[in-house]
Amino acid sequence: MINGNPLIAGIQQIGIGNAHVHDTWRWYREHFNFDVPIFEEAAEARLMLPYTGGEPRKRHAILALNMRGGGGLEIWQYTERKPQAPDFQTQLGDLGIYILKIKSSDVEATYRFLKEKGANILNGVTLNPAGQSHFFMSDPFGNLVEIVESKEWFSKGKCSMGGVFGCTIGVSDIEKSLLFYQDVLGYDQVVFDETASFNDFDCLPGGQESCRRVLLRHSEPRQGAFSKLLGSNEIELVQVTTRKPRQLFENRFWGDLGYIHLCFEIAGMDAMRNKCKKLGYPFTVDSGDSFDMGEAAGHFSYIEDPDGTLIEFVETHKIPLLKKLGWYLDLRKRPFGKSLPNWMVSALSFGRVKD
């Protein structure tokens, strides 16, 4: 802890509930270079009972990174029940994580690449109210993805796209949600706050309607072991003003189809527990000391934002750097909050999966 406060290193990953874990991962490898697995595990989700109908559920999960920089994806599949889709047409502003943001160093080049790959692109390259180049697409599984311009990178790489840059979240009361994302998660910079019908949203279901739209960033660099790799990020909040939004996971379980959680890599879980409780957002799930995730281990917990969107915290304890040589890094033995050297983080690339 620094002055008794926890540290947030960045967005570790966004979870995607899907029906075919290996097919989904293959698609994200081929299109977005999420080709470095941190763990792959088939096990029982025993601790998520508040969100899985009160019963442990068997699942298969893969956490994969794009080593150019940005957060990862946790690709998550139930293995003993059929994951459920929403029973209604979801629209912009519905409550929960609606759009995944992927960073790009050259949005036009990413657009051309994905178009050549036959991806389901929804519009041309345009500008958002912050002046960033971006465009929208849908993956083959019905999940919306936004490609967003970024100038911050961990490594150069051979492609224009990187990892997770953030997400767009539907909320019912932006004023209330602002306090949560600012006070709990440190998004203290309001890049824009506008209410209108936005041309760049026209291609999205419900995107022609008027809404309030707020883009948040953090003014201070994130700190922690993997902060250089994860980099800075942004959260976009959308509140519709012309209809009553619905919960994206209404009558469904965590792990069903769609974006299931937003996960932050942190240091100081006890301090984070105390902070969240003090602010009125107590942990709803807490793994306790250390939880084994196959080849990795850590302490994880969950809270809910004001609309029930799940926010996960992970304090990584062990991670494989060179699995073939049996080299595992124990982060509990390192100075609190200190960034790992670039060469050590880059060693994760030796586990890259090539198609």
C-alpha positions, 0 to 999 in steps of 0.5 A: 500500500502507498499511504494506505491505498491500493494501487491499480495497475490497469485493466487486466482483462474483460471477460467474454462469455461464449459458447465455444471457447477455443473457436472464440480465442482463435478468432481473436488471435487471428484478428486482434493478436491475442496470442499469448495465453497467461492461463488456460483452465477447466475447473468449477467456478465455486466462488461465484454463487451469487451470480451463477444461480447459487450453484457451482458451475463447470467452465473452461477459461483462457486469459490471453494478451496482445503483447503490443500493450493493453489489457487482455481477454478472459474467454469464458465458457460454461461446459455443463450448461448452454450459455444463454443469450439475451431474450431481447434486442440489446441496444446502446445504453442498456445496463452493463458492458456493451462495447469492447474498446481495442486500441490501434496505432493506425485506425485506417490500417486496422480498418483495411486489415479487418475489411480484408479479413471479412470482418463485420464492420458497421461503419467507416472510420470517423471521429468521436467527440474527443477527436479520436479516430475510431470505428465499430464492428461486431465479432462473429458471436454478436459482441460489439467492438470499437477500434480506437486510436491510441498513442501509448504502446508497450512494444512496436510489434508488426501490426496496428492493433493492440489489446483492450483499451477500455469499454462502453458501459450503459448506466441509468444515472451518470451522476451516480456512476461518475462518483463510482468510477472516479472514487473507486477506480480513479477515473478522475478526468472527464474528457467530454460530457455531452448529450445529443444524438451522435453521428458516430453511434448511428450504426449501433442498435439504438444509436440514433437516439439521444443519450448522455455520453461521458468519456473518462480517463485517469490523469495519473499513470497507473502503478504496479507490476504490469502497468507498462504493459497494460497502459492507460485506458478509458471508460465511456458511460452512456445514459439513454434519455428516450427510453428505459434501459434494460439489464444486459444480464437480465434473467441470466447468469454471469458467464452467459453470452456477452461481456461478463466483467471488467477486471483490474490488476491491483496491488493491496487487496486488503486496502481495496476491500477497506476502500470499497466498503467505506465507499459503499461498494463491499466485496460480493465475492472474495477468493481469500488469500490465493486462488489457483488458476492453473498455471497462474495464481492470485487473489480475486474479488468482485464488486458491483457498480451502481447498476450491478455491472461486475467489476473484478479485482485481481492481485496476481501472485504467480505467473508463468514467464517461461513455462517450458523452462519452469520459470514462474514469477512470484510477485509477492516477493517483489517491492510493492507497486514496482513495475516489472522490467520490460525484458521480464514482461516481454518474456511472456511472448515465448508462450505465443500461440501461432496458427 
